[in-house]
């Protein structure tokens, strides 16, 4: 009699990237529960959060803390155990491991050591938000978290000013207002945006507006919870964005170098970027 191999059998010497719910525990897959129940140990970004989820499903397994601040040391430890024949499931606080997450480094380390890695797919906040955004989904780019440093954040956004694909960002509540303001100044007030929070939870909220509307709304309301921002891509022609990699100052200096007066150069930059002349002037003279 021919032996039938179990398709989802958990094997030693392998790392499993297991996607977990982003809010609604009912979203976990049967395969995820099977893997979490059968591996030798679980590596988790925050063991306290993970214990609550695992307890809900009646799963008791040894846990290893693996996060941004200990990934080098713990990554080596995890690999040593897996190379000795143990199986490991990697989970993050919510969603898919290795997406804007230190799991990326563990996968790279496993690749260097020829350790097999497989993914148990499931929830991903970025994709969930994209599908709810009412923006184009055929082409998109995931940008993750922007820098908390204003200069770095502006530099990144300026590099994306002419990006034609839909853009997806993660943002924390205490940074949201500053990020929306910078996006408005760089992308233009009329650029469409979908702000998603509490996805799959009881109080799920999706706000579809433009950047001007988003800034105005959060001038009067305090942000709450983690956000996924889905921003419309640029509709301008690529050749019109010669300034794509320029800062505002470099953009103004470009026109001045062509012989324009400073205020004429500022007006031209304002037109190119779809941002008010006052904002361009302020950025130019204060930097």
Phi, psi and omega in degrees: 000130181287130179286132178266120181285138178285122186296321185253027181295134177276129184245146175291158178074024183221149176252133180248123175270110188251117177285137180239163183301148178263003179177315181260111185298340179291348182279355181290146183269160177298321180295320178300316179297321179297313181296314181297329181282337189250343179292163180285325177205163182238130174262127187229144179296314177227105186297331180294313178296318184293323179301319180297316180293313182296321178297322178303324181263007177071030182255126177237113181219152174299136181248142174240130177283126179221111183213183187304325187270350178230013189298328181292308181294311184289329178299316178296319180297315179298315181297321178299317180293319181292321178295336178278355176117356180280159174251145184227137171253130176257127176231155176251179181302321179195136177097206187265123178298151175079003173255110186052051193202148181297349175302334176305319182289325179292319178298318180296318179296318178298320179298320179295328183261008179060037176269126180296136177232135175228155183251136173254095190291160180178224187294143174212117185301321183298314181290320177301315179295319180301317182292337181266353191286336187068018175253172183299133181247355184288331178220126181209162178229135179263121184253352177065214180274135173280159179297145175286342179278124187304315182297317179293321180297315179296320179300316179295314181295322178297325179290342181258002186303328181253012178294122183274344179279155172299138184247138181241129180233151167259146177210142178274153184300323184286348178253353190300313184299316180295319180295315179297320179297316179294320178297317179299315182293327185264317182274337183104147187295332186270358180295131182286148179212145173242123180253118186243133179216157179055036183302134181071358180267175182302321183258035178308135182222130175232115178254121178252117184204198171246175185295327176296315179295322180295316179298315181297319181297315183277358167289336183248349181230139179278132178297143179223132177083171178282143183245149164245122181256125178246116189245134178301141176286165179292139177259002179284160178285144183303320183293341178280351184254046177302337184270009187310317184263011180267147168283170178302317181297314179297324179296314178296316181296329177301312181291324177297321178296339176274001176102005180278151173291159185304312182293326176294321178295318179296320177298319180294319178295319178302317180292316180301315189267349182069033182238149183299149178300322181298321181291319178296317180300315182298316180294324183289316186276342182261002181242000000 
